[in-house]
Amino acid sequence: MDAFWDLYSKEGIKKTSVRDIVGKAGYNRSTFYEYFTDVYDVLEQIEASILPDIEKHQNIIMKTGVRLPLKHLTEVYSQNKKYFVVLLGKNGDPTFQEKIKNVYKALLRPHLQSLGADDFILECTLEYAISAFLGVMTYCFTQEEDPDIEKMVQLLWSLMNDGVIKNFKWNVSNSDGLQYGL
């Protein structure tokens, strides 16, 4: 899988061949086909291995009692940044974004449902929040090797609670930066 990932992260799926993978890994084609059907199967297995386990993460979230577990979701992203940055980037897998969004929505939906919004508002809010979250995470992790997780969580929290325009105006007018508590 490491040989595949090295090639995929540089070239994308269309330029990654079984021949290149086995050459880089030092294996023969028959060994590759014992584990995978094709390069898309390798990609699918990697994606499946990094998608958060919904039940496990719901238990973690329930234990902490946090309604919007931004820090936890940010830490999950951080642990898999090697993959997420590529898969969610411009040369990544467009279907992976939908897969990760669906997992994160499933994690957050029960917490937001308790607030009593109708289904349309709930689903639009989840789409907006998760799309923004993934966009900010991908941007931050492609700009810096180890971005400040606390700062990102504070920014995301203030954007969600106070809105984009209010938050931006406040941060522009205050040289101290983010002042929102969690």
Secondary structure, DSSP 8 states (H G I E B T S, - for coil): -HHHHHHHHHH-GGG--HHHHHHHHT--HHHHHHH-SSHHHHHHHHHHHHS--HHHHHHHHHHHT-SS-HHHHHHHHHHTHHHHHHHTSTTS-HHHHHHHHHHHHHHHHHHHHTTT--HHHHHHHHHHHHHHHHHHHHHHHHH-SS--HHHHHHHHHHHHHH-HHHHHHHHHH-TT------
